């Protein structure tokens, strides 16, 4: 079993919390931040396992193995 260290971004949308792994573009949701994170972990694990089964793991490995990750808040003014 290989362990990958990825990013989870979680935000509230209505009554639910949305979770997203920006490295892979995989998203999920839950009724709490913790449930949204757990659902995202499951979704990412299934995504990577499926990529492996389909022979596509090499295509997503750069995102899985990159150690350069940055998160920041943006303030955007729209006229």
Contact map, one row per residue, 1 for C-alpha under 8 A:
1110000000000000000000000000000000000000000000000000000000000000000000000000000
1111000000000000000000000000000000000000000000000000000000000000000000000000000
1111100000000000000000000000000000000000000000000000000000000000000000000000000
0111110000000000000000000000000000000000000000000000000000000001100000000000000
0011111000000000000000000000000000000000000000000000000000000001100000000000000
0001111100000000000010100000000000000000000000000000000000000001000000000000000
0000111110000000000011100000000000000000000000000000000000000000000010000000000
0000011111000000001111000000000000001001000000000000000000000000000000000000000
0000001111100000001111000000000000000000000000000000000000000000000000000000000
0000000111110000111100000000000010011000000000000000000000000000000000000000000
0000000011111000111000000000000010000000000000000000000000000000000000000000000
0000000001111111110000000000000000000000000000000000000000000000000000000000000
0000000000111111110000000000000000000000000000000000000000000000000000000000000
0000000000011111100000000000000000000000000000000000000000000000000000000000000
0000000000011111100000000000001000000000000000000000000000000000000000000000000
0000000000011111110000000000111100000000000000000000000000000000000000000000000
0000000001111111111000000000111110010000000000000000000000000000000000000000000
0000000001111001111100000011110010010000000000000000000000000000000000000000000
0000000111100000111110000011100010011001000000000000000000000000000000000000000
0000000111000000011111001111000000000001000000000000000000000000000000000000000
0000011110000000001111111110000000000001000100000000000000000000000000000000000
0000001110000000000111111100000000000000000000000000000000000000000000000000000
0000011000000000000011111000000000000000000000000000000000000011000000000000000
0000000000000000000011111100000000000000000100000000000000010011000000000000000
0000000000000000000111111110000000000000000000000000000000000000000000000000000
0000000000000000000111011111000000000001001100100000000000000000000000000000000
0000000000000000011110001111100000000001001000000000000000000000000000000000000
0000000000000000011100000111110000010011001000000000000000000000000000000000000
0000000000000001111000000011111000111011000000000000000000000000000000000000000
0000000000000001110000000001111111111010000000000000000000000000000000000000000
0000000000000011100000000000111110110000000000000000000000000000000000000000000
0000000000000001100000000000011111110000000000000000000000000000000000000000000
0000000001100000111000000000011111111000000000000000000000000000000000000000000
0000000000000000000000000000010111111100000000000000000000000000000000000000000
0000000000000000000000000000111111111110000000000000000000000000000000000000000
0000000001000000111000000001111111111111000000000000000000000000000000000000000
0000000101000000001000000000110011111111100000000000000000000000000000000000000
0000000000000000000000000000000001111111110000000000000000000000000000000000000
0000000000000000000000000001110000111111111000000000000000000000000000000000000
0000000100000000001110000111100000011111111100000000000000000000000000000000000
0000000000000000000000000000000000001111111110000000000000000000000000000000000
0000000000000000000000000000000000000111111111000000000000000000000000000000000
0000000000000000000000000111000000000011111111100000000000000000000000000000000
0000000000000000000010010100000000000001111111110000000000000000000000000000000
0000000000000000000000000000000000000000111111111000000000000000000000000000000
0000000000000000000000000000000000000000011111111100000000000000000000000000000
0000000000000000000000000100000000000000001111111110000000000000000000000000000
0000000000000000000000000000000000000000000111111111000010000000000000000000000
0000000000000000000000000000000000000000000011111111100000000000000000000000000
0000000000000000000000000000000000000000000001111111110000000000000000000000000
0000000000000000000000000000000000000000000000111111111110000000000000000000000
0000000000000000000000000000000000000000000000011111111110000000000000000000000
0000000000000000000000000000000000000000000000001111111100000000000000000000000
0000000000000000000000000000000000000000000000000111111110000000000000000000000
0000000000000000000000000000000000000000000000000011111111000000000000000000000
0000000000000000000000000000000000000000000000000011111111110000000000000000000
0000000000000000000000000000000000000000000000010011011111111000000000000000000
0000000000000000000000000000000000000000000000000000001111111100000000000000000
0000000000000000000000000000000000000000000000000000000111111100000000000000000
0000000000000000000000010000000000000000000000000000000111111111000000000000000
0000000000000000000000000000000000000000000000000000000011111111100000000000000
0000000000000000000000000000000000000000000000000000000001111111110000000000000
0000000000000000000000110000000000000000000000000000000000011111110000000000000
0001110000000000000000110000000000000000000000000000000000011111110000000000000
0001100000000000000000000000000000000000000000000000000000001111111000000000000
0000000000000000000000000000000000000000000000000000000000000111111110000000000
0000000000000000000000000000000000000000000000000000000000000000111110000000000
0000000000000000000000000000000000000000000000000000000000000000011111000000000
0000001000000000000000000000000000000000000000000000000000000000011111100000000
0000000000000000000000000000000000000000000000000000000000000000000111110000000
0000000000000000000000000000000000000000000000000000000000000000000011111000000
0000000000000000000000000000000000000000000000000000000000000000000001111100000
0000000000000000000000000000000000000000000000000000000000000000000000111110000
0000000000000000000000000000000000000000000000000000000000000000000000011111000
0000000000000000000000000000000000000000000000000000000000000000000000001111100
0000000000000000000000000000000000000000000000000000000000000000000000000111110
0000000000000000000000000000000000000000000000000000000000000000000000000011111
0000000000000000000000000000000000000000000000000000000000000000000000000001111
0000000000000000000000000000000000000000000000000000000000000000000000000000111
